[in-house]
Each structure stands twice: as C-alpha cells, then as structure tokens.
Amino acid sequence: MKYLNYKLILIGLLAFSFTACEDDSSDDSQNSSSSPSSSSETIQSSSWEITNYEDDNENKTYHFSEYRFDFSDNGEASATNGESTISGTWSFSNDSEGNLELNLDFGLQEPWDDLEDDWDVLSISDSKIDLKDISGGDGSIDLLTFEVL
C-alpha cells in the first residue's frame, strides 16, 4: 500500500510539473511586442552609431565606427562622419511570420552594401537595437547593433 501511495504522489508531482511550467523552447529573441510604427518612432528619436557588425563571425565594426546614423520620418537615412555623408533608406516591416524587420539600403558601394538587407529585429529599446540576418545563400549569420550616441 505504501508503494502505491508513493507512486501516486510521484505521478501527481510529475503531472503538476509539466502543467505548471511554460514552454521555454520557443525563440523569444524576436521582439514581437514591437510594431513597425512604434519602432519607427524609436529609431527617429536619436542619432545612432554601429557598435557591432559581424559578417559571418568576422568583426567588421571598424567599417562604420566613425559614422553617425540618422533616420528621418520620410524613410531616408544618412550616415555622416564629418567628412562625407552616405545617403540611404530604411523602413520597419513584419515578415510573413509577423516578426519585426528593419530594412536598410545604403547603396551598392562597399562596405555599405553589407548593410543592405531585411534585418531581423532581436531587440529594440530607446537606446539599443540588436539585429540579425541569416544569409539565404549559405546560411551564414550577420549581427548588427545600433546604440544611441
């Protein structure tokens, strides 16, 4: 009888543990609570700098480290280092799965062509934007971080 009671208690505890826990297996890195419009307000509110750019595990932040990025409400963007200004475009959108993306285009001249993509928004706050892109060709991962100046 004692054996049966222990077995019932163990089964009860196991059943409770499976129903009381949330599923942590989903990818919570996507900031699904941000909308394109609220994210647009965030990116327009300040000047930004790139604090990290990794292209297929190679750190290439130095290409953009001297530039200040500004994003205007008409979808135009600029990167200025005091000597030159690079013009581009930007927009936020949702992909087919509803995940937030930042679309950047600063032209085809190197190294600016590296930024041209539909970046997955990993997180966005008033002071930092973390982005990721998975190449459709070879599956390599690029990471890009903007922080407020």
N, CA, C and O atoms as a GROMACS GRO file, in nm:
protein
  596
    1MET      N    1   0.082  -0.118   0.000
    1MET     CA    2   0.000   0.000   0.000
    1MET      C    3   0.087   0.125   0.000
    1MET      O    4   0.058   0.222  -0.070
    2LYS      N    5   0.195   0.122   0.080
    2LYS     CA    6   0.284   0.237   0.083
    2LYS      C    7   0.343   0.262  -0.055
    2LYS      O    8   0.358   0.376  -0.098
    3TYR      N    9   0.377   0.154  -0.124
    3TYR     CA   10   0.437   0.164  -0.256
    3TYR      C   11   0.340   0.232  -0.353
    3TYR      O   12   0.381   0.314  -0.435
    4LEU      N   13   0.212   0.199  -0.343
    4LEU     CA   14   0.110   0.258  -0.428
    4LEU      C   15   0.093   0.407  -0.397
    4LEU      O   16   0.078   0.488  -0.489
    5ASN      N   17   0.096   0.443  -0.268
    5ASN     CA   18   0.085   0.584  -0.230
    5ASN      C   19   0.202   0.665  -0.285
    5ASN      O   20   0.182   0.776  -0.336
    6TYR      N   21   0.324   0.614  -0.275
    6TYR     CA   22   0.441   0.684  -0.327
    6TYR      C   23   0.431   0.700  -0.480
    6TYR      O   24   0.468   0.803  -0.536
    7LYS      N   25   0.381   0.597  -0.544
    7LYS     CA   26   0.366   0.600  -0.689
    7LYS      C   27   0.264   0.708  -0.729
    7LYS      O   28   0.288   0.782  -0.824
    8LEU      N   29   0.154   0.717  -0.657
    8LEU     CA   30   0.052   0.816  -0.686
    8LEU      C   31   0.105   0.958  -0.661
    8LEU      O   32   0.078   1.049  -0.738
    9ILE      N   33   0.180   0.976  -0.555
    9ILE     CA   34   0.238   1.106  -0.524
    9ILE      C   35   0.338   1.146  -0.633
    9ILE      O   36   0.338   1.261  -0.679
   10LEU      N   37   0.421   1.054  -0.674
   10LEU     CA   38   0.519   1.080  -0.779
   10LEU      C   39   0.450   1.116  -0.910
   10LEU      O   40   0.492   1.210  -0.977
   11ILE      N   41   0.348   1.044  -0.947
   11ILE     CA   42   0.273   1.073  -1.069
   11ILE      C   43   0.209   1.212  -1.060
   11ILE      O   44   0.210   1.289  -1.157
   12GLY      N   45   0.153   1.243  -0.946
   12GLY     CA   46   0.091   1.374  -0.926
   12GLY      C   47   0.192   1.487  -0.938
   12GLY      O   48   0.164   1.588  -1.003
   13LEU      N   49   0.308   1.470  -0.877
   13LEU     CA   50   0.412   1.572  -0.887
   13LEU      C   51   0.461   1.590  -1.031
   13LEU      O   52   0.481   1.702  -1.076
   14LEU      N   53   0.480   1.481  -1.101
   14LEU     CA   54   0.522   1.489  -1.241
   14LEU      C   55   0.418   1.559  -1.327
   14LEU      O   56   0.452   1.643  -1.410
   15ALA      N   57   0.291   1.524  -1.307
   15ALA     CA   58   0.184   1.588  -1.384
   15ALA      C   59   0.179   1.737  -1.354
   15ALA      O   60   0.160   1.817  -1.446
   16PHE      N   61   0.194   1.775  -1.229
   16PHE     CA   62   0.194   1.916  -1.191
   16PHE      C   63   0.312   1.989  -1.252
   16PHE      O   64   0.296   2.102  -1.300
   17SER      N   65   0.429   1.928  -1.252
   17SER     CA   66   0.547   1.995  -1.304
   17SER      C   67   0.536   2.021  -1.454
   17SER      O   68   0.588   2.121  -1.503
   18PHE      N   69   0.469   1.932  -1.528
   18PHE     CA   70   0.452   1.952  -1.672
   18PHE      C   71   0.348   2.058  -1.703
   18PHE      O   72   0.360   2.128  -1.804
   19THR      N   73   0.248   2.073  -1.619
   19THR     CA   74   0.144   2.171  -1.646
   19THR      C   75   0.176   2.307  -1.586
   19THR      O   76   0.120   2.407  -1.630
   20ALA      N   77   0.263   2.314  -1.489
   20ALA     CA   78   0.292   2.440  -1.423
   20ALA      C   79   0.401   2.521  -1.492
   20ALA      O   80   0.418   2.640  -1.464
   21CYS      N   81   0.474   2.459  -1.581
   21CYS     CA   82   0.585   2.528  -1.646
   21CYS      C   83   0.543   2.581  -1.782
   21CYS      O   84   0.461   2.521  -1.851
   22GLU      N   85   0.601   2.695  -1.818
   22GLU     CA   86   0.580   2.749  -1.952
   22GLU      C   87   0.678   2.684  -2.047
   22GLU      O   88   0.782   2.633  -2.005
   23ASP      N   89   0.645   2.684  -2.172
   23ASP     CA   90   0.732   2.630  -2.276
   23ASP      C   91   0.841   2.731  -2.306
   23ASP      O   92   0.814   2.837  -2.363
   24ASP      N   93   0.965   2.700  -2.268
   24ASP     CA   94   1.078   2.788  -2.290
   24ASP      C   95   1.150   2.756  -2.419
   24ASP      O   96   1.253   2.816  -2.449
   25SER      N   97   1.098   2.663  -2.497
   25SER     CA   98   1.168   2.621  -2.617
   25SER      C   99   1.148   2.716  -2.734
   25SER      O  100   1.221   2.707  -2.833
   26SER      N  101   1.052   2.808  -2.725
   26SER     CA  102   1.031   2.900  -2.836
   26SER      C  103   1.141   3.004  -2.840
   26SER      O  104   1.206   3.031  -2.739
   27ASP      N  105   1.162   3.063  -2.957
   27ASP     CA  106   1.266   3.163  -2.977
   27ASP      C  107   1.213   3.298  -2.934
   27ASP      O  108   1.145   3.366  -3.011
   28ASP      N  109   1.243   3.339  -2.811
   28ASP     CA  110   1.196   3.466  -2.757
   28ASP      C  111   1.287   3.580  -2.794
   28ASP      O  112   1.265   3.692  -2.749
   29SER      N  113   1.391   3.556  -2.876
   29SER     CA  114   1.482   3.663  -2.911
   29SER      C  115   1.416   3.766  -3.001
   29SER      O  116   1.459   3.882  -3.002
   30GLN      N  117   1.313   3.729  -3.074
   30GLN     CA  118   1.242   3.823  -3.159
   30GLN      C  119   1.155   3.911  -3.071
   30GLN      O  120   1.082   3.860  -2.986
   31ASN      N  121   1.161   4.039  -3.089
   31ASN     CA  122   1.083   4.130  -3.010
   31ASN      C  123   0.947   4.148  -3.075
   31ASN      O  124   0.922   4.247  -3.143
   32SER      N  125   0.859   4.051  -3.054
   32SER     CA  126   0.731   4.050  -3.123
   32SER      C  127   0.636   4.155  -3.069
   32SER      O  128   0.534   4.182  -3.132
   33SER      N  129   0.664   4.216  -2.954
   33SER     CA  130   0.574   4.315  -2.898
   33SER      C  131   0.592   4.451  -2.964
   33SER      O  132   0.508   4.539  -2.945
   34SER      N  133   0.697   4.471  -3.041
   34SER     CA  134   0.720   4.598  -3.108
   34SER      C  135   0.652   4.598  -3.243
   34SER      O  136   0.657   4.500  -3.318
   35SER      N  137   0.588   4.708  -3.273
   35SER     CA  138   0.522   4.723  -3.403
   35SER      C  139   0.611   4.809  -3.492
   35SER      O  140   0.697   4.881  -3.443
   36PRO      N  141   0.590   4.803  -3.623
   36PRO     CA  142   0.667   4.890  -3.712
   36PRO      C  143   0.652   5.038  -3.677
   36PRO      O  144   0.750   5.113  -3.685
   37SER      N  145   0.532   5.082  -3.640
   37SER     CA  146   0.514   5.225  -3.611
   37SER      C  147   0.584   5.268  -3.482
   37SER      O  148   0.648   5.374  -3.480
   38SER      N  149   0.575   5.189  -3.375
   38SER     CA  150   0.644   5.228  -3.251
   38SER      C  151   0.795   5.217  -3.267
   38SER      O  152   0.870   5.296  -3.208
   39SER      N  153   0.840   5.120  -3.346
   39SER     CA  154   0.984   5.106  -3.370
   39SER      C  155   1.036   5.222  -3.455
   39SER      O  156   1.148   5.268  -3.435
   40SER      N  157   0.953   5.269  -3.549
   40SER     CA  158   0.991   5.384  -3.631
   40SER      C  159   1.010   5.508  -3.544
   40SER      O  160   1.104   5.584  -3.566
   41GLU      N  161   0.923   5.528  -3.448
   41GLU     CA  162   0.937   5.640  -3.356
   41GLU      C  163   1.068   5.630  -3.278
   41GLU      O  164   1.135   5.730  -3.257
   42THR      N  165   1.103   5.511  -3.236
   42THR     CA  166   1.226   5.489  -3.159
   42THR      C  167   1.348   5.524  -3.241
   42THR      O  168   1.436   5.597  -3.194
   43ILE      N  169   1.357   5.474  -3.364
   43ILE     CA  170   1.477   5.494  -3.444
   43ILE      C  171   1.493   5.640  -3.488
   43ILE      O  172   1.605   5.686  -3.511
   44GLN      N  173   1.382   5.712  -3.501
   44GLN     CA  174   1.387   5.851  -3.543
   44GLN      C  175   1.420   5.946  -3.429
   44GLN      O  176   1.456   6.062  -3.452
   45SER      N  177   1.409   5.900  -3.307
   45SER     CA  178   1.420   5.988  -3.191
   45SER      C  179   1.562   6.028  -3.155
   45SER      O  180   1.581   6.120  -3.076
   46SER      N  181   1.663   5.962  -3.211
   46SER     CA  182   1.802   5.988  -3.172
   46SER      C  183   1.896   5.964  -3.289
   46SER      O  184   1.856   5.912  -3.393
   47SER      N  185   2.020   6.005  -3.270
   47SER     CA  186   2.128   5.967  -3.361
   47SER      C  187   2.189   5.838  -3.307
   47SER      O  188   2.196   5.818  -3.186
   48TRP      N  189   2.233   5.751  -3.398
   48TRP     CA  190   2.279   5.618  -3.363
   48TRP      C  191   2.420   5.594  -3.415
   48TRP      O  192   2.465   5.659  -3.508
   49GLU      N  193   2.488   5.499  -3.354
   49GLU     CA  194   2.616   5.451  -3.405
   49GLU      C  195   2.612   5.299  -3.408
   49GLU      O  196   2.539   5.236  -3.331
   50ILE      N  197   2.692   5.242  -3.498
   50ILE     CA  198   2.704   5.097  -3.502
   50ILE      C  199   2.813   5.057  -3.404
   50ILE      O  200   2.929   5.097  -3.418
   51THR      N  201   2.776   4.979  -3.304
   51THR     CA  202   2.872   4.935  -3.203
   51THR      C  203   2.917   4.791  -3.226
   51THR      O  204   3.012   4.745  -3.163
   52ASN      N  205   2.847   4.721  -3.315
   52ASN     CA  206   2.889   4.586  -3.350
   52ASN      C  207   2.836   4.551  -3.489
   52ASN      O  208   2.718   4.569  -3.518
   53TYR      N  209   2.926   4.502  -3.573
   53TYR     CA  210   2.885   4.445  -3.701
   53TYR      C  211   2.972   4.323  -3.726
   53TYR      O  212   3.093   4.334  -3.746
   54GLU      N  213   2.909   4.208  -3.725
   54GLU     CA  214   2.978   4.081  -3.751
   54GLU      C  215   2.923   4.020  -3.878
   54GLU      O  216   2.803   3.995  -3.890
   55ASP      N  217   3.011   3.999  -3.974
   55ASP     CA  218   2.976   3.939  -4.102
   55ASP      C  219   3.032   3.798  -4.105
   55ASP      O  220   3.152   3.779  -4.122
   56ASP      N  221   2.945   3.698  -4.088
   56ASP     CA  222   2.986   3.558  -4.087
   56ASP      C  223   3.099   3.534  -3.986
   56ASP      O  224   3.203   3.478  -4.020
   57ASN      N  225   3.076   3.577  -3.862
   57ASN     CA  226   3.168   3.563  -3.749
   57ASN      C  227   3.295   3.647  -3.759
   57ASN      O  228   3.386   3.629  -3.678
   58GLU      N  229   3.303   3.737  -3.856
   58GLU     CA  230   3.419   3.827  -3.867
   58GLU      C  231   3.375   3.967  -3.827
   58GLU      O  232   3.282   4.022  -3.885
   59ASN      N  233   3.442   4.025  -3.725
   59ASN     CA  234   3.406   4.157  -3.678
   59ASN      C  235   3.451   4.262  -3.779
   59ASN      O  236   3.570   4.277  -3.808
   60LYS      N  237   3.353   4.335  -3.832
   60LYS     CA  238   3.379   4.441  -3.930
   60LYS      C  239   3.322   4.575  -3.884
   60LYS      O  240   3.289   4.661  -3.966
   61THR      N  241   3.312   4.591  -3.753
   61THR     CA  242   3.258   4.715  -3.697
   61THR      C  243   3.338   4.836  -3.742
   61THR      O  244   3.282   4.943  -3.760
   62TYR      N  245   3.466   4.820  -3.761
   62TYR     CA  246   3.556   4.930  -3.797
   62TYR      C  247   3.513   5.000  -3.926
   62TYR      O  248   3.547   5.116  -3.946
   63HIS      N  249   3.442   4.933  -4.014
   63HIS     CA  250   3.395   4.997  -4.137
   63HIS      C  251   3.302   5.114  -4.109
   63HIS      O  252   3.294   5.208  -4.188
   64PHE      N  253   3.231   5.110  -3.997
   64PHE     CA  254   3.126   5.206  -3.970
   64PHE      C  255   3.145   5.281  -3.838
   64PHE      O  256   3.058   5.358  -3.799
   65SER      N  257   3.258   5.261  -3.770
   65SER     CA  258   3.275   5.311  -3.634
   65SER      C  259   3.280   5.464  -3.624
   65SER      O  260   3.252   5.518  -3.517
   66GLU      N  261   3.312   5.533  -3.730
   66GLU     CA  262   3.321   5.680  -3.725
   66GLU      C  263   3.193   5.748  -3.772
   66GLU      O  264   3.189   5.871  -3.780
   67TYR      N  265   3.090   5.673  -3.803
   67TYR     CA  266   2.969   5.730  -3.862
   67TYR      C  267   2.856   5.745  -3.761
   67TYR      O  268   2.835   5.662  -3.673
   68ARG      N  269   2.784   5.857  -3.779
   68ARG     CA  270   2.662   5.883  -3.702
   68ARG      C  271   2.545   5.858  -3.798
   68ARG      O  272   2.542   5.911  -3.909
   69PHE      N  273   2.448   5.776  -3.754
   69PHE     CA  274   2.334   5.739  -3.837
   69PHE      C  275   2.210   5.813  -3.788
   69PHE      O  276   2.179   5.815  -3.669
   70ASP      N  277   2.140   5.875  -3.884
   70ASP     CA  278   2.015   5.943  -3.855
   70ASP      C  279   1.908   5.889  -3.948
   70ASP      O  280   1.932   5.864  -4.066
   71PHE      N  281   1.788   5.870  -3.893
   71PHE     CA  282   1.677   5.812  -3.966
   71PHE      C  283   1.560   5.910  -3.962
   71PHE      O  284   1.508   5.938  -3.854
   72SER      N  285   1.519   5.961  -4.078
   72SER     CA  286   1.411   6.059  -4.083
   72SER      C  287   1.276   5.993  -4.105
   72SER      O  288   1.268   5.876  -4.144
   73ASP      N  289   1.170   6.070  -4.081
   73ASP     CA  290   1.034   6.014  -4.088
   73ASP      C  291   0.988   5.984  -4.230
   73ASP      O  292   0.885   5.920  -4.248
   74ASN      N  293   1.061   6.029  -4.332
   74ASN     CA  294   1.021   6.002  -4.470
   74ASN      C  295   1.090   5.878  -4.527
   74ASN      O  296   1.083   5.853  -4.648
   75GLY      N  297   1.157   5.801  -4.443
   75GLY     CA  298   1.223   5.678  -4.487
   75GLY      C  299   1.365   5.698  -4.536
   75GLY      O  300   1.429   5.603  -4.583
   76GLU      N  301   1.415   5.821  -4.527
   76GLU     CA  302   1.554   5.846  -4.565
   76GLU      C  303   1.645   5.828  -4.445
   76GLU      O  304   1.606   5.854  -4.331
   77ALA      N  305   1.767   5.784  -4.473
   77ALA     CA  306   1.868   5.765  -4.369
   77ALA      C  307   1.996   5.829  -4.415
   77ALA      O  308   2.020   5.844  -4.535
   78SER      N  309   2.080   5.868  -4.319
   78SER     CA  310   2.211   5.920  -4.354
   78SER      C  311   2.313   5.871  -4.254
   78SER      O  312   2.284   5.851  -4.136
   79ALA      N  313   2.435   5.853  -4.305
   79ALA     CA  314   2.548   5.815  -4.221
   79ALA      C  315   2.656   5.920  -4.247
   79ALA      O  316   2.702   5.937  -4.360
   80THR      N  317   2.695   5.990  -4.142
   80THR     CA  318   2.788   6.102  -4.155
   80THR      C  319   2.907   6.082  -4.063
   80THR      O  320   2.892   6.042  -3.948
   81ASN      N  321   3.027   6.110  -4.116
   81ASN     CA  322   3.147   6.102  -4.033
   81ASN      C  323   3.220   6.236  -4.023
   81ASN      O  324   3.333   6.239  -3.975
   82GLY      N  325   3.159   6.345  -4.066
   82GLY     CA  326   3.222   6.476  -4.061
   82GLY      C  327   3.287   6.514  -4.193
   82GLY      O  328   3.298   6.633  -4.224
   83GLU      N  329   3.329   6.417  -4.270
   83GLU     CA  330   3.390   6.442  -4.400
   83GLU      C  331   3.298   6.404  -4.514
   83GLU      O  332   3.298   6.469  -4.619
   84SER      N  333   3.220   6.300  -4.495
   84SER     CA  334   3.130   6.254  -4.601
   84SER      C  335   2.998   6.208  -4.542
   84SER      O  336   2.988   6.172  -4.424
   85THR      N  337   2.898   6.209  -4.628
   85THR     CA  338   2.765   6.162  -4.590
   85THR      C  339   2.721   6.058  -4.690
   85THR      O  340   2.727   6.079  -4.812
   86ILE      N  341   2.676   5.946  -4.640
   86ILE     CA  342   2.622   5.838  -4.722
   86ILE      C  343   2.470   5.840  -4.702
   86ILE      O  344   2.421   5.834  -4.589
   87SER      N  345   2.397   5.847  -4.812
   87SER     CA  346   2.251   5.850  -4.806
   87SER      C  347   2.194   5.711  -4.828
   87SER      O  348   2.251   5.629  -4.900
   88GLY      N  349   2.082   5.686  -4.763
   88GLY     CA  350   2.018   5.557  -4.778
   88GLY      C  351   1.871   5.564  -4.746
   88GLY      O  352   1.814   5.673  -4.731
   89THR      N  353   1.810   5.448  -4.734
   89THR     CA  354   1.669   5.438  -4.698
   89THR      C  355   1.653   5.334  -4.588
   89THR      O  356   1.740   5.249  -4.566
   90TRP      N  357   1.541   5.343  -4.519
   90TRP     CA  358   1.512   5.250  -4.411
   90TRP      C  359   1.360   5.234  -4.398
   90TRP      O  360   1.284   5.321  -4.440
   91SER      N  361   1.318   5.124  -4.340
   91SER     CA  362   1.178   5.103  -4.303
   91SER      C  363   1.170   4.984  -4.209
   91SER      O  364   1.255   4.894  -4.212
   92PHE      N  365   1.067   4.984  -4.127
   92PHE     CA  366   1.034   4.866  -4.046
   92PHE      C  367   0.916   4.797  -4.113
   92PHE      O  368   0.829   4.862  -4.171
   93SER      N  369   0.914   4.666  -4.105
   93SER     CA  370   0.803   4.588  -4.157
   93SER      C  371   0.795   4.458  -4.078
   93SER      O  372   0.881   4.429  -3.995
   94ASN      N  373   0.693   4.382  -4.106
   94ASN     CA  374   0.680   4.248  -4.048
   94ASN      C  375   0.697   4.146  -4.160
   94ASN      O  376   0.645   4.163  -4.270
   95ASP      N  377   0.772   4.040  -4.130
   95ASP     CA  378   0.789   3.934  -4.229
   95ASP      C  379   0.663   3.848  -4.235
   95ASP      O  380   0.564   3.878  -4.167
   96SER      N  381   0.666   3.744  -4.315
   96SER     CA  382   0.547   3.660  -4.335
   96SER      C  383   0.501   3.590  -4.207
   96SER      O  384   0.386   3.546  -4.198
   97GLU      N  385   0.590   3.579  -4.109
   97GLU     CA  386   0.554   3.517  -3.981
   97GLU      C  387   0.518   3.620  -3.875
   97GLU      O  388   0.489   3.584  -3.760
   98GLY      N  389   0.518   3.749  -3.912
   98GLY     CA  390   0.483   3.855  -3.819
   98GLY      C  391   0.599   3.909  -3.738
   98GLY      O  392   0.578   3.992  -3.649
   99ASN      N  393   0.722   3.864  -3.766
   99ASN     CA  394   0.839   3.911  -3.693
   99ASN      C  395   0.884   4.047  -3.748
   99ASN      O  396   0.879   4.071  -3.868
  100LEU      N  397   0.927   4.134  -3.660
  100LEU     CA  398   0.969   4.268  -3.697
  100LEU      C  399   1.103   4.266  -3.768
  100LEU      O  400   1.196   4.197  -3.726
  101GLU      N  401   1.113   4.344  -3.878
  101GLU     CA  402   1.236   4.355  -3.955
  101GLU      C  403   1.270   4.502  -3.978
  101GLU      O  404   1.181   4.586  -3.991
  102LEU      N  405   1.400   4.531  -3.982
  102LEU     CA  406   1.448   4.663  -4.021
  102LEU      C  407   1.513   4.647  -4.158
  102LEU      O  408   1.610   4.574  -4.174
  103ASN      N  409   1.457   4.716  -4.257
  103ASN     CA  410   1.506   4.711  -4.394
  103ASN      C  411   1.600   4.829  -4.416
  103ASN      O  412   1.559   4.944  -4.402
  104LEU      N  413   1.725   4.802  -4.451
  104LEU     CA  414   1.825   4.906  -4.474
  104LEU      C  415   1.879   4.898  -4.615
  104LEU      O  416   1.894   4.789  -4.671
  105ASP      N  417   1.907   5.015  -4.674
  105ASP     CA  418   1.970   5.021  -4.805
  105ASP      C  419   2.055   5.148  -4.812
  105ASP      O  420   2.002   5.258  -4.815
  106PHE      N  421   2.187   5.130  -4.813
  106PHE     CA  422   2.280   5.242  -4.826
  106PHE      C  423   2.359   5.232  -4.958
  106PHE      O  424   2.468   5.288  -4.969
  107GLY      N  425   2.304   5.162  -5.054
  107GLY     CA  426   2.366   5.153  -5.186
  107GLY      C  427   2.455   5.031  -5.200
  107GLY      O  428   2.467   4.948  -5.110
  108LEU      N  429   2.516   5.022  -5.319
  108LEU     CA  430   2.593   4.903  -5.354
  108LEU      C  431   2.743   4.920  -5.340
  108LEU      O  432   2.818   4.826  -5.366
  109GLN      N  433   2.789   5.038  -5.297
  109GLN     CA  434   2.932   5.059  -5.280
  109GLN      C  435   2.979   4.993  -5.149
  109GLN      O  436   2.913   5.003  -5.046
  110GLU      N  437   3.094   4.925  -5.155
  110GLU     CA  438   3.150   4.862  -5.034
  110GLU      C  439   3.196   4.970  -4.937
  110GLU      O  440   3.246   5.072  -4.983
  111PRO      N  441   3.183   4.952  -4.810
  111PRO     CA  442   3.124   4.838  -4.738
  111PRO      C  443   2.973   4.855  -4.714
  111PRO      O  444   2.911   4.773  -4.646
  112TRP      N  445   2.915   4.961  -4.769
  112TRP     CA  446   2.775   4.994  -4.742
  112TRP      C  447   2.678   4.888  -4.792
  112TRP      O  448   2.568   4.874  -4.738
  113ASP      N  449   2.719   4.814  -4.894
  113ASP     CA  450   2.633   4.708  -4.946
  113ASP      C  451   2.611   4.598  -4.844
  113ASP      O  452   2.514   4.522  -4.853
  114ASP      N  453   2.701   4.587  -4.745
  114ASP     CA  454   2.683   4.487  -4.639
  114ASP      C  455   2.561   4.516  -4.552
  114ASP      O  456   2.502   4.424  -4.495
  115LEU      N  457   2.522   4.643  -4.542
  115LEU     CA  458   2.408   4.680  -4.458
  115LEU      C  459   2.275   4.660  -4.529
  115LEU      O  460   2.170   4.658  -4.465
  116GLU      N  461   2.279   4.646  -4.661
  116GLU     CA  462   2.154   4.633  -4.738
  116GLU      C  463   2.093   4.496  -4.712
  116GLU      O  464   2.144   4.393  -4.758
  117ASP      N  465   1.983   4.497  -4.637
  117ASP     CA  466   1.918   4.370  -4.606
  117ASP      C  467   1.789   4.396  -4.530
  117ASP      O  468   1.760   4.510  -4.492
  118ASP      N  469   1.713   4.290  -4.509
  118ASP     CA  470   1.597   4.294  -4.421
  118ASP      C  471   1.638   4.224  -4.291
  118ASP      O  472   1.627   4.102  -4.278
  119TRP      N  473   1.686   4.303  -4.197
  119TRP     CA  474   1.742   4.254  -4.072
  119TRP      C  475   1.631   4.214  -3.976
  119TRP      O  476   1.535   4.289  -3.957
  120ASP      N  477   1.644   4.096  -3.915
  120ASP     CA  478   1.552   4.054  -3.810
  120ASP      C  479   1.582   4.132  -3.684
  120ASP      O  480   1.698   4.140  -3.641
  121VAL      N  481   1.479   4.190  -3.624
  121VAL     CA  482   1.497   4.266  -3.500
  121VAL      C  483   1.496   4.168  -3.383
  121VAL      O  484   1.394   4.106  -3.353
  122LEU      N  485   1.612   4.155  -3.318
  122LEU     CA  486   1.621   4.069  -3.199
  122LEU      C  487   1.567   4.141  -3.077
  122LEU      O  488   1.495   4.083  -2.996
  123SER      N  489   1.603   4.269  -3.064
  123SER     CA  490   1.553   4.351  -2.954
  123SER      C  491   1.564   4.497  -2.994
  123SER      O  492   1.649   4.536  -3.074
  124ILE      N  493   1.475   4.577  -2.937
  124ILE     CA  494   1.478   4.721  -2.964
  124ILE      C  495   1.436   4.794  -2.837
  124ILE      O  496   1.337   4.759  -2.773
  125SER      N  497   1.513   4.896  -2.803
  125SER     CA  498   1.481   4.981  -2.689
  125SER      C  499   1.512   5.124  -2.729
  125SER      O  500   1.553   5.149  -2.843
  126ASP      N  501   1.492   5.218  -2.639
  126ASP     CA  502   1.522   5.358  -2.669
  126ASP      C  503   1.670   5.384  -2.689
  126ASP      O  504   1.708   5.489  -2.741
  127SER      N  505   1.755   5.290  -2.649
  127SER     CA  506   1.899   5.314  -2.657
  127SER      C  507   1.977   5.210  -2.736
  127SER      O  508   2.097   5.228  -2.759
  128LYS      N  509   1.912   5.100  -2.779
  128LYS     CA  510   1.986   4.993  -2.846
  128LYS      C  511   1.895   4.912  -2.937
  128LYS      O  512   1.781   4.882  -2.902
  129ILE      N  513   1.948   4.877  -3.055
  129ILE     CA  514   1.876   4.792  -3.149
  129ILE      C  515   1.969   4.678  -3.188
  129ILE      O  516   2.076   4.703  -3.244
  130ASP      N  517   1.930   4.555  -3.160
  130ASP     CA  518   2.007   4.437  -3.198
  130ASP      C  519   1.939   4.369  -3.315
  130ASP      O  520   1.819   4.342  -3.312
  131LEU      N  521   2.018   4.342  -3.420
  131LEU     CA  522   1.966   4.287  -3.544
  131LEU      C  523   2.043   4.162  -3.585
  131LEU      O  524   2.159   4.144  -3.546
  132LYS      N  525   1.977   4.076  -3.664
  132LYS     CA  526   2.041   3.954  -3.714
  132LYS      C  527   1.992   3.928  -3.855
  132LYS      O  528   1.876   3.954  -3.888
  133ASP      N  529   2.081   3.877  -3.938
  133ASP     CA  530   2.043   3.834  -4.071
  133ASP      C  531   2.103   3.698  -4.098
  133ASP      O  532   2.221   3.675  -4.072
  134ILE      N  533   2.022   3.609  -4.151
  134ILE     CA  534   2.071   3.478  -4.193
  134ILE      C  535   2.071   3.478  -4.345
  134ILE      O  536   1.968   3.496  -4.409
  135SER      N  537   2.188   3.457  -4.402
  135SER     CA  538   2.204   3.458  -4.546
  135SER      C  539   2.121   3.350  -4.611
  135SER      O  540   2.120   3.235  -4.566
  136GLY      N  541   2.052   3.387  -4.718
  136GLY     CA  542   1.973   3.289  -4.792
  136GLY      C  543   2.061   3.198  -4.875
  136GLY      O  544   2.020   3.088  -4.914
  137GLY      N  545   2.184   3.243  -4.904
  137GLY     CA  546   2.272   3.163  -4.988
  137GLY      C  547   2.342   3.052  -4.913
  137GLY      O  548   2.330   2.934  -4.949
  138ASP      N  549   2.415   3.089  -4.808
  138ASP     CA  550   2.496   2.988  -4.739
  138ASP      C  551   2.459   2.969  -4.592
  138ASP      O  552   2.520   2.887  -4.523
  139GLY      N  553   2.359   3.041  -4.543
  139GLY     CA  554   2.315   3.024  -4.406
  139GLY      C  555   2.402   3.093  -4.303
  139GLY      O  556   2.383   3.073  -4.183
  140SER      N  557   2.499   3.175  -4.347
  140SER     CA  558   2.584   3.245  -4.252
  140SER      C  559   2.503   3.351  -4.178
  140SER      O  560   2.402   3.400  -4.228
  141ILE      N  561   2.550   3.383  -4.058
  141ILE     CA  562   2.477   3.476  -3.972
  141ILE      C  563   2.556   3.606  -3.960
  141ILE      O  564   2.676   3.606  -3.931
  142ASP      N  565   2.485   3.718  -3.983
  142ASP     CA  566   2.542   3.851  -3.962
  142ASP      C  567   2.468   3.915  -3.845
  142ASP      O  568   2.347   3.898  -3.830
  143LEU      N  569   2.543   3.988  -3.763
  143LEU     CA  570   2.486   4.059  -3.649
  143LEU      C  571   2.516   4.206  -3.662
  143LEU      O  572   2.625   4.244  -3.706
  144LEU      N  573   2.421   4.291  -3.623
  144LEU     CA  574   2.437   4.435  -3.632
  144LEU      C  575   2.373   4.498  -3.510
  144LEU      O  576   2.259   4.467  -3.477
  145THR      N  577   2.446   4.588  -3.444
  145THR     CA  578   2.393   4.657  -3.326
  145THR      C  579   2.409   4.807  -3.344
  145THR      O  580   2.518   4.856  -3.373
  146PHE      N  581   2.299   4.879  -3.326
  146PHE     CA  582   2.299   5.025  -3.321
  146PHE      C  583   2.278   5.066  -3.176
  146PHE      O  584   2.197   5.008  -3.105
  147GLU      N  585   2.353   5.169  -3.132
  147GLU     CA  586   2.331   5.226  -3.000
  147GLU      C  587   2.323   5.377  -3.012
  147GLU      O  588   2.386   5.437  -3.099
  148VAL      N  589   2.245   5.439  -2.924
  148VAL     CA  590   2.228   5.583  -2.925
  148VAL      C  591   2.360   5.651  -2.892
  148VAL      O  592   2.434   5.608  -2.803
  149LEU      N  593   2.388   5.757  -2.966
  149LEU     CA  594   2.510   5.836  -2.937
  149LEU      C  595   2.490   5.919  -2.812
  149LEU      O  596   2.580   5.992  -2.771
   0.00000   0.00000   0.00000
